[in-house]
Amino acid sequence: KKKADDMICPSCGGSHIRHNVVMLGEAAPKYKYISQAIEHCEQFIAIGTSGSVIDIVDLASHFDDSLLINPVSEVYMNALGSQNRSIDSYFSHFIQKTAVDSIKLMNDWIKSYYE
């Protein structure tokens, strides 16, 4: 199995390759567009998040209809510390399963919104 240090980018030939995952403490390049996207959306879905990278509760608060999919109920932590509530309590719907195991339920939830 190749390590990231041994890999070469097929597009540019560069050797500085990294995963396409935002790690804790890193800024994601697309986060700057979140507030614009909120203005044009009717539903909010968060899949597999602890809420540690961005304040997912704040995002969910902009929507009457929100869904969190996560295999565990996470404690909500903000800059002031624990809020003694779970993140899922701030969403209108919560599916406590993995993303793969919740695909049908998520699809049904989306369809029911438009019926």
C-alpha positions, -999 to +999 in steps of 0.1 A: +000+000+000+013+034-010+018+061+016+008+097+008+045+106+009+051+083-021+023+095-043+024+119-072-005+140-084-015+128-119-026+164-129+004+185-119+031+160-109+034+175-075+043+153-045+024+174-018-008+153-017-032+153+012-066+140+019-098+159+010-110+161+046-111+191+069-093+183+101-102+198+135-089+234+137-086+238+099-106+263+079-126+248+051-124+267+018-161+265+012-172+276+046-173+312+034-203+303+012-225+288+040-243+320+048-251+326+012-264+290+008-286+293+039-305+321+022-315+298-007-324+266+012-355+253+028-341+223+046-308+216+063-292+182+066-260+175+086-245+140+082-219+126+106-207+156+126-197+162+161-202+199+157-165+205+166-153+220+134-182+244+129-211+254+151-237+231+135-264+242+160-261+278+147-266+266+111-296+244+121-312+273+139-319+290+105-343+263+094-377+251+106-370+218+090-336+203+098-322+168+100-291+154+117-278+120+109-252+107+133-246+073+149-242+089+183-259+117+202-231+143+207-230+168+235-232+204+222-200+223+229-196+259+219-170+285+228-184+287+264-182+249+269-208+223+273-244+234+270-257+202+287-278+194+257-271+171+228-267+186+193-296+166+180-320+184+203-315+215+182-327+198+150-363+191+141-354+155+132-326+131+143-317+097+128-293+079+151-276+057+125-247+057+102-250+076+069-251+044+049-279+029+072-300+060+070-301+067+033-337+054+029-349+073+059-333+105+047-348+101+013-382+096+028-378+127+049-369+148+019-398+135-001-423+141+027-413+178+028-424+182-009-456+163-007 
